[in-house]
Amino acid sequence: MSAALTGPPLPIPTGPGRFLRQVDLPLLGTTLALAAFGLIMVYSSTHVSAHPFLYVRSQALHLAVGMVVGGLLLAVDYRTFASGARVLYVANLLLLAAVLVVGRTSLGAQRWIALGPLGQFQPSELAKIVIVITLAKHLTDRPGPYRSVWELMPFLGHIALPILLIFRQPDLGTALVYGAIFAGMLYAGGARRRDLAVIGAGGLLLVPALWHVLKDYQRRRLLAFLHPTLDPLGAGYGIIQSKIAVGSGLLWGKGLFAGTQGVLRFVPEHHTDFIFSVVGEELGFVGSVALLGLFLLWLARGVRVATVARDRFGALAAVGIVSMVAFHVFVNVGMTVGMMPITGIPLPFISYGGSALMTMIWATALLLNIGMRYQKAGIEFDASPAVPVRVIRMRGRSERLEE
Amino acid sequence: MDRERFERRLTVLLAVIGGMLAVLAIRLWQIQIVQGEYYLRLAEENRIRVTSITAPRGQIRDRQGRSLTLNRPAFTVSLVPTELRHPELVIPEVARRLGMSPQEVAARLAAIPDRPYEPVRVRRDVPKEAIAALEENRMDLPGVLVQVEPVRDYLFGPLAAHLLGYLGEIGDRELQTLRSRGYDAGDLIGKDGIERIYDGYLKGRNGQVQEEVDAQGRPLKRLATVPPTSGDIVDLGIDLDVQKAAEEGLGPRLGAVIAMDPRDGTIVALVSHPAFDPNRFATGIPVKEWDRLLHDPQQPLLDRAIQGGYPMGSVFKIVTATAALELGLVQANSWFNCPGYYALGSRIFHDHEEHGALNFVEAIAKSCNVVFWTLARPVGPDNLAKYARMYELGQTTGIDLLQESAGVIPDPDWKQRVWQQMWFPGDTLNTAVGQGYVLATPMQVARLLAAVANGGTLVTPHLVTRISSPDGRLLLRLAPPPSGQIHLSARTMGALRAGLEAVVTRGTAASIQIPGLTVAGKTGTAENPHGIPHAWFAGYAPIDHPTLVVVALVENVGYGAEFAVPIVQRVLQAAFGTGQPGAPHPGPAPAGGTRPDDTHP
């Protein structure tokens, strides 16, 4: 790959083989373990039906496609994405806007775009990665130091547009994921704690205003969380049933595939958003904590990628991905055990859903990509571009070359 | 930012993540280990039951605040699929007690598969005796649930049935679009009339109970209750007394009666006969009975006032007169001679009577066909259609009811298009006296009369005047703007009104005698292909500042003067009070009305 041939201070030997040897194997292994775990749980939660393999086959297909594309992504130097950030950002906005216009409606929300034989595609999932990339680039172009909250405003504007579009779908959960990505990346990127606190407080102040924008079912879900006893139309029912399912798993669980007969049919969407209730019921406390352990391992390796990344862009992109996955896990499992409102955020790698699964695989590919091109460049980040020098000169950014 | 600080922050980030996962693990320990036995018991016995509490439907009231509908408590028998342990025994037993076939009961269970923990209604409004029998055997009937639900009660039975409409169980397709608006499977929803159009207001919001139940389905502990919210109150412009007078006036005959305020289009009475009893629908109508209603040759479900297209007969002469006056072909005092027939080429058109010499006002009063046939040719078919359309005949009035008919106003183009035939001079003559192809609904006729009465405003008829919440807060005031304004010269207007007044004072409707009330109007006797002519009368009162338009149409009985005029007289008496000059009329004032009760005998 052309990217591999450039980057002035790269050590010898060059070529793809060198990078593959630097792949973060624990991260790759954890990812594969999580994905396999997910397939088993999807099967377990859907096999009692006329077509026991319907869901798991679709999930496996998406996993395979996701891994092939992810493998190809490894070959492209991640810094290439940085140079295309502007285009990505605009394309992303267009795609999100397109959902509002031509999207398929389901459960009262417009989130899908039909792709013919490929099924449906949920642009807001892919948009999560795109936002990580473009925000990382933005933070690299304006490296700070950020001396006031006003200097963070460009970044706030950066995520505000896509959030607004996703909010219109409406998809409250995904909009919150963007908030988490923003918080994690800006914190790691050097924003002052008090400035982030100010933005967070501002967001909280917006809540009463947002209340009027929320769809009726979203309000009900929030209310059902705040007052589990107040349960207008079954939103709280889901929470109670999910707690019953998880709680009844006890220490060791009822055994794999043994839980679906009794309780789970009462848990709504138990193969998608509530899949952790299947884990809790069938594998018990031990299995649930083991799964959380796998996630912790994955996240820790992700943080490690951030520490070894050769440049600020890579490091911040890694932080963004870690923030995203951590938020997903916390909110999803929290929801299943009645600690968080029902927001429709899937459990990464585990929940049934093609777009989400492929997004997570590609996010992992991006992490591996950053990790395997690491290089200890001393105290400061390497600022060398991924693209060949000639191209840069033609674009008139010669000042960079003087570094 | 230096790398060291960055790594420090990453350490903090990782610590935060670890902390969050630890919180989750602690929570899991709490519900799986500490409270695990409790949840396991709940899981095994599956003892949470969710039942919805049906919201009382909003009231519909007349303009004086008198209720037309209420709710009465009734027993509903439901089955809870998850608690139904021996369906093969329970279903036949329940079916027997409810007088249904086991197949019917099973079909109702199968219809709602997605939430097995929610009760499925098998039958509403079950008699007390059957409930007593079911309760006695409750131990042998796990999964059977008896609830008390409000049931719609139409206090006056078939009175105003067509405008009130009726209820029915929500259909699958309706449910798909309405689920997000709080509708649920098994809900009753308005299927026609006010009940349908204003269903969103009337429905209210169902409540819910979550409770733990024991193995026999007896409630042990209430986990949560959300009380239902009653539906909103819909106030109509209908006056119950006037409505009753109109219903009784029409009696058992087929037809329609409308009373409307010509100033703003508020409907004061609206009758269509034959009617049906909406109470039969309030708990879900049996299929057989529904079929009978649907296939009754008298079409009781048809709202003749707005869906029936009738030849207008001589009532259409108002339009012909407007055209002739506006075109300057005739004046109020123009003289005609009526020999009792009119010759069109070799064809002779016979009038019902030989009127001799008479002026134009008298021609309207006596409904002289010869005069209007004479005027028909110079006016011409296109002008007839033009002036008819000016009165917005041939298009719907926009009343707040469904499936209104537009009627037909023919012209040569129309005939060519629909019948592929030439327009003959005879067609013009027929049209001029409201025969031939002309079709109009009584509601369109009422608006035509209102336009003459109020000086040319084409009001939008409407039934609902306001909607308020159960606690009396005004939510919505409905006063739809007029759909148009027609401009007639003062001379035309004067001649028209003089003619319509003469109809009552010395013409075809001279039988109307209400002391202290001046009335104007036009009779019509509409020949039709179904036999005996339809009888029309359309009038307004009082003549100097009209506050009520009344239209009566009786199908296949004979002369308008004989059959329709007495109905209108009766309605006017009810509305204005017999022999009480200047009695305040039911103005547009909302419920609680301005009219003292003693004006109603």
Interface residues (C-beta under 8 A of the other chain):
Chain A: G108 P143 G144 P145 G184 Y187 A188 G189 G190 D216 Y217 P228 T229 L230 D231 P232 L233 G234 G236 Y237 I240 Q241 K243 I244 A245 V246 G247 S248 G249 L250 L251 G262 V263 R265 F266 G280 E281 G284 F285 S288 V289 L292 F295 L296 L299 A300 V303 A306 T307 A315 V319 V322 S323 A326 V329 F330 V333 G334 V337 G338 M339 I379 E380 F381
Chain B: M1 D2 R3 E4 R5 F6 E7 R9 L10 V12 L13 L14 I17 G18 M20 L21 V23 L24 A25 R27 L28 W29 I31 Q32 I33 Q35 G36 E37 Y38 Y39 L40 L42 A43 E44 N46 I48 V50 R115 P116 Y117 S180 R181 G182 D184 R205 Q208 Q210 L223 A224 V226
